[in-house]
Each structure stands twice: as C-alpha cells, then as structure tokens.
Amino acid sequence: MKAKQIVLWTLLFAAIFIFVIWLRSWGTSPQDSIIEESSTQAIELIPPASGSEFDRLYQAIESGGVAPDGIPSIDSPDFIPIQDAAVFMQDDDWVMITRTPQGLFIVPQEVLVWHEIINMDWNESENYVFSYCPLTATAIGFRGEISEFGTSGKLLNSNLVMYDRASNQYWPQMLGQSITGAPPGLELTHHPIHWSTWRNVKKINLDGKVLTTNTGFLREYGSDPYGSHELRSSYYFNDAVLFPLMTETDQWFPKKIITGLRIEKKNFVLDPIELRKVKSMQFSWEEHNYLIFWDEGLETTRIIDQTDYPDLTIDRAKRTLISPQESLVWNYDGWPIDHETHLQAPIYYDAFWFAWYAYFPESSLIEMSDFE
C-alpha cells in the first residue's frame, strides 16, 4: 500500500512538472542560446565576469521552457472602477494591491498569472513594473526611469527572471538587481504590493481600480493553470518545487508563506501567522526603526520606516497612522493625508519559504515572542 502511494505521488509531481512546462511554452518553444529570438526583439546578453557573484547567479539560471515574451506582459493595462468589477469578481478571488500617484490599483491573481508583468506609468518621468511570479508567490513592484520589462523565459531559484527591453539585462524578480549587462548590479526601486482577497477589498470599502481581462490576449481568465487555491493538492499547497534551487532547507514547509525584509545588505524573515497574534511590533536595525503591523482588514503584513516619527501609532478603525507630536496622519500605505510628507517603506514582500531561502539563506528570523 505504501509503495503504491509513493508511485501515485511520483506520477502526480511528474504531471505537475510537465503541465508547468506546457504552460510556460504556450505557443512557443524553448531557446537556450545566449541570443534568443523574442516576439519583440533578440535578447543579446552581455554575461557577467567569470567567477564573480553575478556569474554565480547567472550560471544558476534555468530555462522555464518558454522563449522570451512567450508569457506576454500587459503593456496597455485596462483598469475599471472598483464598483464595476463586482460583476466578474468572486469573494474568494486572490488580488494584489498597490498604490501609485495615479491611485490605488487592484490586480486579480487569476489574470496576472497568465502574464506575470504589467508595465504601467508612475508619473510623467517614471515607469512602474508590477511583477508576479506564481512559482514563488511573489508580487513585487518596481519604479523609476526604466523601460518596459518582459518575461525572459528563464528562472532563477524557480523565480521569474525579467528582462529590460531597452538594455536586454536580466533582472531576477526577488533580487531586484541586474545580473547581466555592462555593468551588472544595477538596482531597481522597490514599491510594496500587498496580497488580499476580493472579500476583504469589499469589506473595508477600498476605493480604486481593478484590472480587467481586456489584455489583448486570449487566455482562460478566471482559472489558474497552476491549480486552485482551494485544493490542498494544487501546486500552491503541495511540497513540489519544480526547478533547481541554489540552496535548500527543511526548516519550514517549502510553500509556507513568509514575509521577507531587506535592509541594505541585511536580510530578515518573519512569520505572518505569528505577526497576526502580536498585531504590531517595533523593530530596529542600525539607525532605522520600523513599525511592523498586521493589517486586519486586508489580512496582510505592512512595514513602515518610523525613524523620523518615533511616536507613530496605528488607528485601526480609520486605517491610518498618526504622529500625535507632529499632528500628521497617513494612510496604511504611508501616503500623507492633508500634508505632503510620505512615510517610507523598506524592501519587503511575501514569498514561499523555499524561494526566499534559496536567495537569502543567511537571513535572520525576527522572533515575535520577543514582542508579546
């Protein structure tokens, strides 16, 4: 009986692996050479210097089974008012939420899972890249004077490798740094994206815009090719890691959702389940102080740099942050209300544990028990 179960699980994982390769090669075929034909242009790479740290990362890149832009980015996103989205959104739908100078944007997971990247405007001089990797459960925003980004068809630690369509540099999503080109090591400016559900969005009456399926591509929107978030046997909940990792650990379940925090060259990890218990905490590193708190409305982690406002408090009823001494108020995103001073956020995002550890094995655990 036990042998039969092992065979069944082996067949299941093999089927998942084959399916992911099929998904990532929708209408395309793998191209593993340094010059790869894309639907837009050839990616002419300048590899990093041999023996460098960037070379170590570059050598660990794997083919995801798809050519560049085989998973097409959304370059002309169509957003509609939140009240108009109720006709196609379901309460249990997972969404990703970000705030820019253009407003609050809500992206259904079952739309972006087919595209992984949205190229948006931040303001007149800056662009915004909204990125999502289903294999590592990472949603990360980047802004700055950057060109359009596309999917390279490559993976590093099972994580999306983006490419800059102007410079042709490779940018692993979780690293937020170029690893090819002249020079490598350029960094992107991170901007938070938060996970939640449509039910929570309605519950707290968010005012924003929702991405539609009007993408210019024909896909089975409303379904998830990696499996249902309701089935414990789907990719999101089983222990299958489909592509090689640079480092591995069995400290936690591989698909456990953690929040990773990056402060300059130091990396930290915290458990959102434990944060939910303590609700909020203050965390200091070197000369900076951070307010880490659980957003009960959206059920997500938030981190704000409160170094300049040590008296910062949380008004959970109004979903605001307050500095009584300065008489200043911000929303949970750190955007000012009736003044012009923004609160800054460090680099942080949710991820599967296996992926975070593969990139940042030296991370320190923030123990919630120290703050109960």
C-alpha positions as CSV (number, residue, x, y, z in Angstrom):
1,M,0.0,0.0,0.0
2,K,2.8,2.4,0.9
3,A,4.7,1.6,-2.3
4,K,1.5,2.3,-4.3
5,Q,1.1,5.7,-2.6
6,I,4.7,6.6,-3.4
7,V,4.1,5.7,-7.1
8,L,1.0,7.8,-7.2
9,W,2.7,10.9,-5.6
10,T,5.6,10.5,-8.1
11,L,3.2,10.4,-11.0
12,L,1.3,13.5,-9.6
13,F,4.5,15.5,-9.3
14,A,5.6,14.5,-12.8
15,A,2.3,15.5,-14.2
16,I,2.5,18.9,-12.5
17,F,6.0,19.4,-13.8
18,I,5.0,18.6,-17.4
19,F,2.0,20.9,-17.1
20,V,4.1,23.8,-15.9
21,I,6.4,23.3,-18.8
22,W,3.4,23.3,-21.2
23,L,2.0,26.4,-19.6
24,R,5.3,28.3,-19.9
25,S,5.6,27.2,-23.5
26,W,2.2,28.3,-24.7
27,G,2.7,28.7,-28.5
28,T,6.5,28.8,-28.2
29,S,9.5,26.6,-27.9
30,P,12.5,26.8,-25.5
31,Q,15.5,28.8,-26.7
32,D,18.6,28.2,-24.5
33,S,21.2,30.1,-26.5
34,I,22.7,33.4,-25.5
35,I,20.9,35.1,-28.4
36,E,17.2,34.2,-28.2
37,E,14.5,35.2,-30.7
38,S,11.7,37.0,-28.9
39,S,8.3,38.2,-30.2
40,T,9.7,41.7,-29.9
41,Q,13.5,41.6,-30.4
42,A,16.5,39.4,-29.8
43,I,18.0,39.3,-26.3
44,E,21.7,39.9,-26.8
45,L,23.2,39.3,-23.4
46,I,26.5,40.6,-22.0
47,P,27.4,37.9,-19.5
48,P,28.9,38.9,-16.2
49,A,32.6,38.5,-15.5
50,S,33.6,34.9,-14.9
51,G,34.0,34.0,-11.3
52,S,32.0,37.0,-10.0
53,E,29.0,36.8,-7.7
54,F,26.8,37.8,-10.7
55,D,28.4,35.0,-12.7
56,R,27.4,32.5,-9.9
57,L,23.8,33.7,-10.2
58,Y,23.9,33.7,-14.0
59,Q,25.2,30.1,-14.1
60,A,22.3,29.0,-11.9
61,I,19.6,30.3,-14.3
62,E,17.4,27.6,-15.7
63,S,15.2,27.5,-18.8
64,G,11.5,27.7,-17.9
65,G,10.6,26.1,-21.2
66,V,9.5,29.2,-22.9
67,A,11.0,31.8,-25.2
68,P,11.4,35.5,-24.3
69,D,7.9,37.1,-24.0
70,G,6.3,33.7,-24.5
71,I,4.4,34.7,-21.4
72,P,3.3,38.1,-22.6
73,S,3.4,41.2,-20.3
74,I,0.5,43.5,-20.2
75,D,1.7,46.8,-21.7
76,S,-1.6,48.6,-22.1
77,P,-3.5,47.6,-18.9
78,D,-7.2,48.3,-18.7
79,F,-8.5,49.3,-15.3
80,I,-12.1,50.0,-14.4
81,P,-13.7,51.5,-11.2
82,I,-14.0,49.0,-8.3
83,Q,-17.8,49.1,-8.3
84,D,-17.9,48.0,-12.0
85,A,-15.7,45.0,-11.2
86,A,-18.2,43.3,-9.0
87,V,-19.8,41.6,-12.0
88,F,-16.8,39.3,-12.6
89,M,-15.0,39.2,-9.2
90,Q,-15.8,36.5,-6.6
91,D,-15.4,36.9,-2.9
92,D,-12.6,34.2,-2.7
93,D,-10.6,35.6,-5.6
94,W,-7.0,36.5,-4.6
95,V,-5.9,40.0,-5.5
96,M,-2.7,42.1,-5.4
97,I,-3.0,45.7,-4.4
98,T,-0.6,48.7,-4.9
99,R,-0.9,52.4,-4.6
100,T,0.8,54.8,-7.0
101,P,0.5,58.6,-7.7
102,Q,-2.2,57.5,-10.2
103,G,-4.3,55.9,-7.5
104,L,-5.0,52.5,-5.9
105,F,-4.8,49.5,-8.3
106,I,-6.2,46.0,-7.7
107,V,-4.9,43.2,-9.8
108,P,-6.8,39.8,-9.8
109,Q,-4.3,36.9,-9.4
110,E,-6.2,34.8,-12.0
111,V,-5.5,37.5,-14.6
112,L,-1.8,38.2,-13.9
113,V,-1.0,34.5,-13.5
114,W,-1.1,34.4,-17.3
115,H,1.1,37.5,-17.8
116,E,3.4,37.9,-14.8
117,I,4.3,41.6,-15.6
118,I,2.3,44.8,-16.1
119,N,4.1,47.8,-17.5
120,M,2.4,51.0,-16.0
121,D,3.1,54.7,-15.6
122,W,4.2,56.0,-12.3
123,N,4.3,59.7,-13.3
124,E,5.4,61.7,-16.3
125,S,9.1,60.7,-15.9
126,E,9.0,57.3,-14.2
127,N,7.5,53.9,-15.1
128,Y,6.2,51.2,-12.8
129,V,6.6,47.5,-13.2
130,F,4.0,45.4,-11.4
131,S,5.5,41.8,-11.3
132,Y,4.2,38.5,-10.1
133,C,5.8,35.1,-10.1
134,P,3.3,32.2,-9.5
135,L,6.1,29.7,-8.8
136,T,7.4,31.6,-5.8
137,A,4.2,33.5,-4.8
138,T,6.0,36.8,-5.0
139,A,4.3,40.1,-6.1
140,I,6.8,43.0,-6.2
141,G,6.6,46.5,-7.6
142,F,9.5,48.5,-9.1
143,R,9.5,52.1,-10.2
144,G,12.0,54.5,-11.7
145,E,13.3,55.8,-15.0
146,I,13.2,52.3,-16.5
147,S,12.0,50.9,-19.8
148,E,9.4,48.2,-20.4
149,F,10.1,44.9,-18.8
150,G,9.3,41.5,-20.3
151,T,9.5,37.8,-19.3
152,S,12.8,36.3,-20.3
153,G,11.6,32.7,-20.2
154,K,14.2,32.0,-17.6
155,L,14.1,31.2,-13.9
156,L,16.5,31.6,-11.0
157,N,15.6,29.6,-7.9
158,S,12.3,28.9,-9.6
159,N,11.7,32.6,-9.7
160,L,10.8,34.9,-12.6
161,V,13.7,36.4,-14.5
162,M,12.6,39.7,-16.1
163,Y,14.5,41.4,-18.9
164,D,14.8,45.1,-19.7
165,R,13.6,45.6,-23.3
166,A,16.0,48.6,-23.7
167,S,19.2,47.2,-22.3
168,N,18.5,43.5,-22.5
169,Q,19.7,42.9,-19.0
170,Y,18.4,40.1,-16.9
171,W,16.7,41.1,-13.6
172,P,15.7,38.2,-11.2
173,Q,12.4,39.4,-9.6
174,M,13.2,38.6,-6.0
175,L,16.7,40.1,-6.3
176,G,15.6,43.3,-7.9
177,Q,19.0,43.7,-9.4
178,S,20.5,43.2,-12.8
179,I,22.9,40.2,-13.1
180,T,24.0,40.8,-16.8
181,G,24.9,43.8,-18.9
182,A,27.5,46.5,-18.6
183,P,27.6,46.9,-15.7
184,P,25.6,44.3,-13.8
185,G,24.5,45.1,-10.3
186,L,22.1,47.9,-11.1
187,E,19.2,48.1,-8.6
188,L,15.5,48.8,-9.0
189,T,13.5,50.9,-6.6
190,H,11.1,48.6,-4.8
191,H,7.5,49.5,-4.1
192,P,5.1,47.4,-2.0
193,I,2.4,45.2,-3.3
194,H,0.1,43.6,-0.8
195,W,-1.9,40.3,-1.1
196,S,-5.6,40.1,-0.1
197,T,-9.0,38.8,-1.3
198,W,-11.8,40.4,-3.0
199,R,-14.0,39.8,0.0
200,N,-11.6,41.9,2.1
201,V,-11.5,44.7,-0.5
202,K,-15.3,45.0,-0.3
203,K,-15.3,44.7,3.5
204,I,-13.1,47.7,4.1
205,N,-14.6,49.6,1.1
206,L,-11.4,50.3,-0.8
207,D,-11.7,53.0,-3.5
208,G,-9.6,52.0,-6.5
209,K,-9.5,50.5,-10.0
210,V,-9.4,46.8,-11.0
211,L,-7.5,45.2,-13.8
212,T,-9.8,43.7,-16.4
213,T,-9.3,40.8,-18.8
214,N,-9.1,43.2,-21.7
215,T,-5.4,42.5,-22.2
216,G,-5.3,41.9,-25.9
217,F,-4.6,38.2,-25.4
218,L,-6.8,35.2,-25.4
219,R,-6.4,33.3,-22.1
220,E,-8.6,31.2,-19.8
221,Y,-9.1,34.1,-17.3
222,G,-10.9,33.1,-14.2
223,S,-8.9,29.9,-13.9
224,D,-5.4,29.3,-12.6
225,P,-3.2,26.9,-14.6
226,Y,-1.1,26.1,-11.5
227,G,-4.2,24.8,-9.6
228,S,-6.9,26.0,-7.3
229,H,-6.2,28.0,-4.2
230,E,-9.0,25.9,-2.6
231,L,-7.4,22.5,-3.3
232,R,-4.7,21.4,-0.9
233,S,-3.2,19.1,-3.6
234,S,-2.5,22.0,-6.0
235,Y,0.9,23.5,-6.7
236,Y,0.4,26.3,-4.1
237,F,0.0,23.8,-1.2
238,N,2.0,20.7,-2.0
239,D,5.7,20.4,-1.4
240,A,6.8,20.1,-5.0
241,V,9.5,22.5,-6.1
242,L,9.7,22.2,-9.9
243,F,13.1,23.8,-10.7
244,P,16.6,23.6,-9.1
245,L,17.5,25.8,-6.2
246,M,20.9,27.3,-5.2
247,T,20.3,26.5,-1.5
248,E,17.7,24.4,0.3
249,T,16.5,23.8,3.8
250,D,13.9,21.8,5.6
251,Q,13.4,24.3,8.5
252,W,9.9,25.0,7.4
253,F,7.4,23.6,4.9
254,P,8.6,24.8,1.4
255,K,5.4,26.5,0.5
256,K,5.0,28.3,3.8
257,I,4.2,32.0,3.2
258,I,6.8,34.2,4.9
259,T,7.4,37.9,4.8
260,G,11.0,38.8,3.8
261,L,12.6,42.1,4.8
262,R,15.7,43.5,3.2
263,I,17.5,46.4,4.8
264,E,20.6,47.4,2.9
265,K,22.8,44.3,2.8
266,K,21.0,42.6,5.7
267,N,18.0,40.2,5.2
268,F,15.3,39.2,7.7
269,V,12.4,36.9,7.6
270,L,9.2,36.9,9.8
271,D,6.2,34.6,10.1
272,P,2.9,36.4,9.2
273,I,1.0,33.9,11.3
274,E,2.9,35.0,14.4
275,L,2.7,38.7,13.5
276,R,-1.1,38.3,13.4
277,K,-1.0,37.2,17.0
278,V,1.0,40.1,18.3
279,K,-0.6,42.6,15.9
280,S,2.2,45.1,15.8
281,M,5.8,45.5,16.9
282,Q,8.7,47.9,16.6
283,F,12.0,46.6,15.0
284,S,15.3,48.4,14.9
285,W,18.3,47.8,12.7
286,E,21.3,50.1,12.8
287,E,20.0,53.7,12.7
288,H,16.5,52.9,11.5
289,N,13.3,52.0,13.4
290,Y,10.4,50.2,11.7
291,L,6.8,49.7,12.6
292,I,5.7,46.2,11.6
293,F,2.0,45.6,11.9
294,W,-0.8,43.2,10.7
295,D,-3.4,44.9,8.5
296,E,-6.5,43.2,9.9
297,G,-8.7,44.5,7.1
298,L,-6.7,43.1,4.2
299,E,-5.1,40.4,6.2
300,T,-1.5,41.2,5.2
301,T,1.8,42.4,6.6
302,R,2.8,46.0,6.5
303,I,6.2,47.6,7.3
304,I,6.9,51.3,7.6
305,D,10.1,53.2,8.4
306,Q,9.2,55.3,11.5
307,T,12.7,56.6,12.3
308,D,11.6,60.2,11.9
309,Y,8.3,59.6,13.8
310,P,9.1,57.5,17.0
311,D,5.6,58.3,18.3
312,L,3.8,56.7,15.3
313,T,0.7,54.9,16.3
314,I,-2.0,52.9,14.5
315,D,-5.6,53.9,14.3
316,R,-7.2,50.6,13.2
317,A,-10.7,51.9,13.0
318,K,-9.7,54.6,10.5
319,R,-6.9,52.6,8.9
320,T,-4.5,55.4,9.4
321,L,-1.1,56.0,11.0
322,I,-0.7,59.0,13.3
323,S,2.1,61.1,14.8
324,P,0.4,62.9,17.7
325,Q,3.5,65.1,18.3
326,E,3.6,66.3,14.7
327,S,-0.2,66.3,14.2
328,L,0.3,64.3,11.0
329,V,-1.8,61.5,9.5
330,W,-1.1,58.9,6.8
331,N,-3.0,56.0,5.3
332,Y,-1.7,52.5,5.8
333,D,0.4,52.8,2.6
334,G,2.3,55.7,4.2
335,W,0.7,58.3,1.9
336,P,0.0,61.6,3.5
337,I,-3.5,62.9,4.4
338,D,-3.7,66.7,4.1
339,H,0.1,67.2,4.0
340,E,2.9,66.3,1.7
341,T,5.4,64.2,3.7
342,H,5.4,60.5,2.8
343,L,6.4,57.6,5.1
344,Q,9.0,55.4,3.5
345,A,8.8,51.6,3.3
346,P,11.8,49.2,3.3
347,I,12.0,46.4,0.8
348,Y,9.6,43.7,1.9
349,Y,7.3,41.2,0.3
350,D,5.6,37.8,0.9
351,A,7.1,34.7,-0.7
352,F,7.2,30.9,-0.5
353,W,9.8,30.0,2.1
354,F,11.8,27.8,-0.2
355,A,12.3,30.7,-2.7
356,W,13.4,33.2,0.0
357,Y,15.9,30.8,1.5
358,A,17.3,29.9,-1.9
359,Y,18.2,33.6,-2.5
360,F,18.9,34.7,1.1
361,P,20.0,31.7,3.2
362,E,21.8,33.9,5.7
363,S,18.5,35.7,6.7
364,S,17.9,36.3,10.4
365,L,14.5,35.3,11.9
366,I,12.5,38.1,13.6
367,E,11.1,36.3,16.7
368,M,7.6,37.5,17.5
369,S,7.9,36.1,21.0
370,D,10.2,38.9,21.9
371,F,7.4,41.4,21.4
372,E,4.4,39.7,23.0
